[in-house]
Amino acid sequence: MPAKISPAEWEVLTALWNKSPATAAEVCEALAGDQDWHPKTVGTFLTRLVHKGLLKVRRDGKVNVYAPLKSRAQCIRAESDSFLKRVFRGSFGPMLLHFIENAELSPAEIRDLERLLKQKKEKS
């Protein structure tokens, strides 16, 4: 899993996680509302993602058809692990405390966190 996926690559991956397999034109169409995506730009990102091992590509007549090789959860996990190692030296507790202290959490989010922490405590 690559250590870094650019924000634009995340958008392309998201389009494919939402609907795949898809051609470059279909990915462009899926991205149309977000910003002005040029077909060549989308093609460049698709090629990069293939080289990074995140997408597979097959030829169907005159077009390439793309599909994810890694799930959204796998990519989130890899990016999270990379962030944790780079910014918090791999220590999860300080990272969690940082986000809890600095985030605007709704009462429902606080209840969810309390429930998850209680479950974690009961397992250990």
Backbone bond lengths (Angstrom), bond angles and torsions (degrees), N, CA, C in turn:
res aa  C-N    CA-C-N  psi(-1)  N-CA   C-N-CA  omega(-1)  CA-C   N-CA-C  phi
1 M - - - 1.459 - - 1.526 108.33 -
2 P 1.335 117.95 128.81 1.453 119.55 -179.98 1.527 111.30 -65.46
3 A 1.316 115.71 149.73 1.456 120.48 -179.09 1.521 111.56 -72.88
4 K 1.314 117.97 -23.54 1.456 119.58 -173.72 1.521 111.51 -138.63
5 I 1.313 114.98 128.77 1.462 122.39 172.18 1.523 105.29 -119.91
6 S 1.320 116.54 124.16 1.464 119.71 -177.12 1.536 110.25 -69.31
7 P 1.337 116.88 160.32 1.466 119.52 177.64 1.530 112.68 -56.34
8 A 1.327 117.54 -40.58 1.465 120.08 179.12 1.531 110.91 -66.22
9 E 1.337 116.35 -38.66 1.463 119.63 177.33 1.524 110.90 -64.09
10 W 1.337 117.20 -36.45 1.475 119.86 175.79 1.532 110.37 -60.23
11 E 1.319 116.62 -40.19 1.473 119.71 179.89 1.526 110.93 -64.07
12 V 1.329 116.59 -43.11 1.470 120.89 178.58 1.527 109.55 -64.44
13 L 1.324 116.91 -45.12 1.466 120.08 177.90 1.521 111.24 -60.34
14 T 1.323 116.53 -42.36 1.466 120.23 179.95 1.523 110.90 -60.38
15 A 1.312 116.38 -41.75 1.471 119.59 177.72 1.524 110.32 -59.40
16 L 1.336 116.97 -40.26 1.466 120.31 -179.54 1.526 112.25 -76.36
17 W 1.328 118.00 -32.19 1.466 118.98 174.79 1.515 110.41 -66.43
18 N 1.335 116.80 -31.80 1.463 120.80 179.82 1.519 112.62 -76.08
19 K 1.338 116.81 -31.88 1.466 120.36 -179.87 1.523 108.89 -155.43
20 S 1.304 114.82 110.68 1.461 118.77 176.11 1.514 108.44 -148.40
21 P 1.300 116.35 157.29 1.455 128.25 -0.79 1.529 111.28 -69.70
22 A 1.326 114.74 159.52 1.465 120.27 -178.97 1.522 109.94 -150.35
23 T 1.310 114.73 150.88 1.471 121.32 174.29 1.528 108.53 -83.11
24 A 1.322 116.49 168.62 1.465 120.94 176.64 1.528 110.09 -59.52
25 A 1.325 117.45 -39.61 1.467 120.75 178.86 1.524 111.16 -63.48
26 E 1.318 116.93 -38.88 1.473 120.48 178.59 1.530 110.98 -68.78
27 V 1.322 116.72 -36.09 1.468 119.91 176.08 1.529 109.18 -65.92
28 C 1.328 117.48 -43.02 1.473 121.64 176.29 1.521 110.88 -56.93
29 E 1.299 115.73 -44.94 1.465 120.97 179.85 1.530 110.63 -62.60
30 A 1.324 116.82 -42.33 1.464 121.18 179.76 1.528 111.53 -64.76
31 L 1.337 116.84 -30.23 1.460 121.89 -178.37 1.525 112.93 -89.70
32 A 1.304 117.86 -5.46 1.464 122.69 -170.22 1.522 113.94 -53.49
33 G 1.309 119.33 -37.73 1.456 120.56 -176.40 1.514 114.19 -76.34
34 D 1.329 117.69 -20.33 1.459 120.90 -174.28 1.527 113.25 -75.88
35 Q 1.293 116.65 -47.78 1.455 122.20 178.88 1.517 107.92 -164.02
36 D 1.311 116.73 -179.01 1.458 120.82 -178.45 1.534 109.11 -84.24
37 W 1.321 116.62 90.47 1.467 122.32 -178.32 1.518 109.38 -88.65
38 H 1.306 116.77 121.96 1.455 121.85 175.54 1.531 108.08 -83.07
39 P 1.330 118.01 138.29 1.473 120.03 -178.99 1.531 113.77 -54.04
40 K 1.337 117.66 -37.14 1.474 119.21 179.21 1.525 110.87 -67.15
41 T 1.320 116.57 -35.76 1.464 120.60 178.04 1.526 110.09 -64.02
42 V 1.317 116.48 -45.58 1.465 121.06 177.86 1.523 109.49 -60.59
43 G 1.332 116.67 -42.98 1.460 120.80 178.12 1.527 111.94 -59.53
44 T 1.322 116.16 -40.27 1.472 120.80 178.03 1.530 110.31 -62.79
45 F 1.322 117.03 -45.77 1.466 119.99 179.57 1.523 111.19 -65.32
46 L 1.311 117.86 -39.50 1.464 120.42 177.84 1.530 110.64 -61.62
47 T 1.327 116.30 -43.43 1.467 120.55 178.18 1.521 111.13 -62.24
48 R 1.336 116.90 -44.06 1.469 120.42 177.83 1.525 111.12 -59.19
49 L 1.326 115.74 -43.73 1.469 120.08 -177.73 1.527 111.76 -67.97
50 V 1.325 116.94 -31.94 1.467 120.69 173.68 1.529 108.72 -64.84
51 H 1.331 117.15 -47.04 1.472 121.83 -179.44 1.525 112.07 -64.02
52 K 1.319 116.82 -30.59 1.463 120.77 178.21 1.533 112.22 -79.46
53 G 1.330 116.21 -5.08 1.463 119.68 179.19 1.513 114.23 80.77
54 L 1.329 116.57 18.89 1.460 120.52 -179.11 1.520 113.18 -97.42
55 L 1.325 116.11 -21.34 1.470 121.15 178.93 1.521 109.75 -127.67
56 K 1.315 114.40 152.57 1.460 119.62 168.21 1.520 106.71 -111.31
57 V 1.316 114.89 153.81 1.457 120.36 -178.58 1.523 108.15 -133.34
58 R 1.326 114.61 139.69 1.469 119.87 174.14 1.524 107.71 -135.45
59 R 1.294 114.40 151.31 1.468 120.58 -179.50 1.523 108.42 -88.33
60 D 1.328 116.60 131.26 1.464 122.14 176.20 1.527 106.62 -129.32
61 G 1.322 115.49 95.94 1.466 119.79 -175.24 1.510 109.91 67.24
62 K 1.332 116.09 -117.67 1.463 120.76 -177.77 1.531 113.33 -97.89
63 V 1.319 117.98 0.93 1.465 119.61 -175.85 1.528 111.27 -123.27
64 N 1.318 114.85 154.23 1.455 121.16 171.71 1.518 108.94 -89.03
65 V 1.319 115.10 142.88 1.461 121.43 178.36 1.526 106.53 -119.58
66 Y 1.330 115.86 129.86 1.455 122.41 -174.02 1.519 111.12 -112.14
67 A 1.333 115.25 147.22 1.460 122.01 175.33 1.521 108.51 -149.10
68 P 1.324 117.12 146.20 1.462 120.11 179.86 1.527 112.15 -66.80
69 L 1.321 115.39 141.83 1.466 121.89 170.97 1.522 110.76 -96.98
70 K 1.323 116.13 -22.51 1.461 122.23 179.43 1.522 108.87 -119.29
71 S 1.313 115.71 142.49 1.458 120.06 178.60 1.527 110.62 -76.96
72 R 1.312 114.85 165.15 1.465 120.41 175.54 1.532 109.25 -57.92
73 A 1.332 116.98 -43.43 1.468 121.37 -179.06 1.529 111.68 -61.54
74 Q 1.326 117.50 -40.26 1.466 120.93 178.59 1.523 111.11 -64.08
75 C 1.331 116.87 -41.65 1.465 120.70 -179.45 1.527 111.05 -70.05
76 I 1.309 117.02 -40.04 1.461 120.28 177.39 1.521 109.69 -62.35
77 R 1.321 116.01 -43.29 1.469 120.02 179.66 1.533 110.63 -60.34
78 A 1.331 116.92 -46.79 1.467 120.62 -178.83 1.525 111.17 -64.07
79 E 1.326 117.65 -43.60 1.467 120.99 179.13 1.524 110.31 -65.59
80 S 1.321 117.18 -39.99 1.464 121.60 179.15 1.523 110.61 -63.64
81 D 1.329 116.16 -45.46 1.466 120.46 178.77 1.526 111.07 -61.35
82 S 1.331 116.58 -42.48 1.456 121.26 179.32 1.528 110.70 -62.71
83 F 1.322 116.31 -45.70 1.464 121.72 178.43 1.524 110.60 -61.25
84 L 1.317 116.65 -46.53 1.457 121.83 -179.25 1.530 110.83 -58.55
85 K 1.328 116.74 -44.39 1.469 120.86 -179.61 1.527 111.80 -67.61
86 R 1.342 116.70 -42.83 1.462 120.50 -176.81 1.527 112.63 -70.46
87 V 1.319 116.51 -45.67 1.457 120.28 -169.17 1.532 112.76 -94.69
88 F 1.317 117.43 -35.72 1.463 121.19 -175.41 1.523 112.99 -117.81
89 R 1.351 115.43 17.91 1.468 121.83 178.34 1.526 112.43 52.17
90 G 1.323 116.48 33.47 1.458 121.82 175.48 1.512 114.85 80.93
91 S 1.311 117.85 5.39 1.461 121.34 -177.18 1.531 110.23 -96.57
92 F 1.321 115.46 112.86 1.456 120.66 -173.45 1.527 113.03 -72.34
93 G 1.320 117.49 -40.79 1.464 120.97 -176.53 1.515 113.37 -54.74
94 P 1.344 118.32 -52.76 1.469 118.78 178.89 1.530 112.92 -60.83
95 M 1.323 117.05 -34.66 1.457 119.13 178.34 1.527 109.83 -64.90
96 L 1.310 116.98 -47.90 1.464 121.17 -179.45 1.525 110.35 -60.23
97 L 1.323 117.19 -45.87 1.460 120.88 178.96 1.530 111.21 -60.77
98 H 1.322 116.41 -41.70 1.466 120.17 178.18 1.528 110.84 -57.34
99 F 1.318 116.45 -48.83 1.464 119.28 -176.86 1.519 112.14 -69.50
100 I 1.317 117.45 -37.68 1.463 119.96 178.61 1.530 110.47 -65.80
101 E 1.330 116.83 -42.64 1.464 120.61 -179.91 1.523 112.62 -66.71
102 N 1.324 117.74 -31.05 1.460 120.69 -172.80 1.524 114.34 -104.00
103 A 1.303 117.87 -5.35 1.466 120.53 -176.79 1.525 110.99 -93.51
104 E 1.316 115.06 149.45 1.462 121.59 170.15 1.521 106.34 -88.47
105 L 1.322 117.16 102.35 1.462 121.47 -176.13 1.522 110.74 -102.82
106 S 1.313 115.32 135.91 1.459 120.44 175.70 1.522 108.84 -76.89
107 P 1.318 118.17 162.13 1.466 119.96 175.90 1.539 112.23 -57.09
108 A 1.315 117.09 -35.76 1.474 120.08 179.09 1.525 110.79 -67.08
109 E 1.324 116.91 -39.86 1.467 120.16 178.08 1.525 110.98 -66.28
110 I 1.327 116.66 -38.67 1.465 120.29 177.41 1.528 110.14 -63.55
111 R 1.323 116.96 -43.40 1.479 120.29 177.31 1.519 110.75 -60.92
112 D 1.333 117.38 -41.90 1.471 120.79 178.63 1.523 111.18 -62.06
113 L 1.323 116.59 -43.80 1.462 120.50 178.08 1.534 110.86 -62.43
114 E 1.320 116.49 -43.90 1.466 120.14 178.88 1.526 110.75 -61.14
115 R 1.322 116.62 -42.63 1.466 121.32 179.54 1.526 110.64 -63.34
116 L 1.332 116.94 -45.37 1.463 120.56 179.91 1.524 111.98 -63.82
117 L 1.336 116.30 -41.79 1.461 119.88 178.91 1.530 111.00 -65.83
118 K 1.321 116.52 -38.26 1.473 120.24 177.69 1.529 110.11 -63.42
119 Q 1.340 116.75 -44.31 1.470 120.68 177.96 1.525 110.76 -61.70
120 K 1.306 117.08 -42.17 1.459 122.11 179.90 1.535 110.06 -63.40
121 K 1.327 115.68 -42.16 1.457 120.26 -179.98 1.529 111.04 -64.19
122 E 1.319 116.97 -39.69 1.459 121.14 -178.83 1.534 111.85 -68.32
123 K 1.323 117.32 -27.37 1.474 121.80 179.88 1.516 111.91 -79.06
124 S 1.349 117.35 -22.35 1.473 118.04 -175.90 1.512 112.70 -93.48
